[in-house]
Amino acid sequence: MIITDNHMHLYNHLRFKALKQFKDAGGTHVFLVSLLSTHYNIFPRDGRDFKQIFEEHVKMVKKANEIVKAYAILAVHPAELTILARKFGVDKSAEIMKKALEIAGKYVEEGKAVAIKSGRPHYDVSDYVWKTSNEILLYAFEIAKDVGCAVQIHTESFSKEGMLEIANLADKAGLKREKVIKHFAPPAIREFEEIGIFPSVIAMGDNVVKSAQQGDRFLIETDYIDDKTRPGSVLGPKTVPRKIRELLERGYDEDLINIICKENVEKVYGIIL
Ligand SMILES: [Zn+2]
């Protein structure tokens, strides 16, 4: 049985041991997302400086493949704008991020990564930073459209209006709405289905069961961060296999697991597991 965690990081805590825990619990496939530049002790002055981050990430994911099947997602996190703007101002920082997204798109074209990650801040920002963040997100969608990949998005908390706004940006870029994956999604499966954006449900509490009660159009993730200062945050690496087992115990069948962990993943990323 395929069991997929759609969004996990490996950083400075358990590293590959986290993946071994995932595997021992029954996990088979994982999408590893690169972190903010600050996690790599890099202060980008140019979009090209992200290459160092992407190289390091891709190399790590290659190694991770010795444990489970692992795929790389390259992130230009929306919070980079706040970090970079302190030094470069908003406009120059946006340029750096757009260039970095272009480079991430090249990695996808070369088959070194399967998707990119963008979004907009989850915290309060000025109108100008908000407007600029939306422009960067639109640019990420245009790149994804060009290279034919999915975009994981990190955004403000879920609201129908907010998701619709983002869906409209995808339309503007000509990117299919289902190629936009809302990371850290609540179990609002029906709403997401109406809007078209694909939810990656954070496997907290009874989110997974609540999702299954509404249908099968979702992915599951832990957003495991692997940070020494926050061990086990957001959710531990064994969580997705555990939640899948819980679904089976509650009487959901393996067909449902196959849809969530394999068919949906294949459809949104355009890959074969
Ligand atoms: Zn994350």
Residues whose N, C-alpha, C, O or C-beta is under 5 A from the ligand:
A	BS01	ZN	D223
